[in-house]
Amino acid sequence: MSEVLGSEGFCVTAVRGLPLDEVLDRLGVVDRGSLPKYRIDNVAEHLGLDDWAVRLYCPSGSEWAYLFDANGQTGVVQRTPVLKQLSEGTEAISVWSLIGSTTHVVHVRDGEVLARCSTWMFEPASGPDPDRLNRALEQAGFFREDETEDDFDDALAALDAVEDEFGLTVEPEAVAGPLPTVVVPVRLA
């Protein structure tokens, strides 16, 4: 994912086992006519920065559906009500990187936040079941004294951690290309 998202200003959530229609149901999307498709580099110019738009990538044969915020700074798909709704009966993992700030990683299962980590704090994830997320982040280089070195990129390291631990894989060309895009209703945010 880092090939497409870079290291600053993105928010991506992966949800296990949901087809596109179920993702749309959980997001509260009613109008399912012809969903507009936008590339990652031009979605904001079509929808603006105020819309809570999400690009959807649901590759056939994959156990994961991916939701990419059109404006990564908004973090729509990492908001707790959205994560809880998406993870009912399954699990979700989300990484949100704010430009020049911090990276947040959240693991949710069955509507419950299991673990949450903010790299700003330089502390392991907290929550009722943080072990899996902490193990993944530690293997990616977090929570070490040398983590604060100039060449450590917490956003890229967090993406690597969740990709490795949860088996996330995307085709960079597909994610960079046009994907179905919806606006998340305010009631979930």
N, C-alpha and C positions, 0 to 999 in steps of 0.2 A: 504494500500500500504506500510505503514511503516514496516509491518511484513517482507516484502520481500526486500525492498530497504534499510532499515537501516536509519541512519541519516547523512551519509556523502558520498559525491561523487555519486550523481545520477541526472538524468534529465528525467522527465516524462511529457508528454503532453497528455491531453484527448481532443478529438474532438467529438462534439455532432452530432449524426445522420449519420455518414458516414460508409458504409460497407467497407470491406477490399479492394475491387477493386478500389473504389473511393479514398481511402487513398493512394494507390499505384499510381494512376493517378496524384494526387496532389503532390506527392513527386517526380514525374518524372521518376518513375521506368518503364523501357521499357521491360526488360527481365523478364517475369513472369512465366517462366518454373517452374520447381520444386524449390520453394523457400527453401533455407536451413533453418533448425530449430536448434536453439541453446538455451541452458540454460543460465540463467543470470550469473552463476558462471564460464562459460567456453567460452563465445562468443569471448572475447578478444584474447584468445589463438588460436582460429580458424581464426579470421579476423585481428588481430593485433590492436594496439592502434591508428594507424594513419587513419584507415578507419572510415568514418562517418556512422557507421552502427546503425540501429534502429531495435529493436525487436517490433513486432506488436501483439497486443492482442485485438481481436475484438469478444468478446463473443456474441453468438447469443441471441437475445432477449434484449440486453442491448442498451441503447440509446447512449452509449459512445464507442469510439474506443480509445485505449491507445497505445502510442508510447514511448518505453523505450530506451534511448540511451545505446548502448553497452558499451561505455566508458563515464560514467557520467560526467567526467571533461570537455568533449568537448562541451556539451550543444547544440548539433545540432538542436534538436526539439524545442529549445527556441530562436533560431535566428529569428529575425524579418521577413526576407523574407519567411522562412519556416512557421512561424505562420500565416502570412498573407495569404499564399497560402492555408494552411489547413483550415482556418476559413472562406473562401469565402462562403457566404450564410448560415453560421452557426456560432458557437462559439467554442473557445478553451480556456483551462486553462492549465497553465504550471508551474511546480515547478522545480527549478534547484538548487541543493546544491553542493557547491564546498568544497572539503576536507579542513577542518580547516579554512574556510574563511567566506562565507556568503551564504544566500539563496535568490534566486530571484523568484518572483511570477509574472506572467503576465496573464492578461485576455484580450482576443481578440475576436472581433465579426465582421463578414463581412469584414475581411481584415484590420480592424482598431484596434490599440492597445487602449483599453479602460482604462486600469489601469496597472501600473507597480510598484513593490515594491522591494527594496533591503533591507534586514534586517540589513545590515551593517550600514545603515544610522539611524536606530532607529526612522524612520519617517513613517507616513502613506503613502499608495500608492498614486501616482500622475497619472494624465491623464485626459481625457475629462469626464470619468464616473467612478471614483474610489470607489463610495459608497458601492457597493456590496462586492468588495474585501476587503475594509477596515473593513466593518462589520464582515466579516468572520474571518479576521485576529485578530480583537479585541476580538471576542468571544473565540479565541484560545489562548489568553494571550498576544498578541502583544500590543505595545504602552502603556504599563503600567510601572510604576517605578520599580516594582519588576521583570520585564522581564529580566533584566541583571543578575539575580541570577544564580549561577553556575548550578543549576539543570534544567534550561529552555533550551530546545533543539529546536532552531528555525526551523531546517529542519523538525523534526517530527511534530512540531506545525503547520507549513505551510501545510504539507500533511493533517493533521487532519482538518484544516480550509477549504481547497478546497474539501475534501471528504464530509464534512458535508454540505457546502453551495451549492455545485453543484450536490450532490447525486452520487458521484463516488464510485463504489464498484468493487473490483477485487477479484478473488479467488486466495489466496496466492500460492497454489500448482500449479495452472495453470501458473501464472506469473513466478514462480521460474523454471518451467519446460521448455522444448523446445518450442520455438515460432518462427513463420516465421520471418526471418531476411533479411533486405535489406540494401544496401548502398545508402545513399542520394547523388544524383548527386551534384557536386560542384556548378552548375548554381543556385541552390536554396540557397546555403549557402552564 
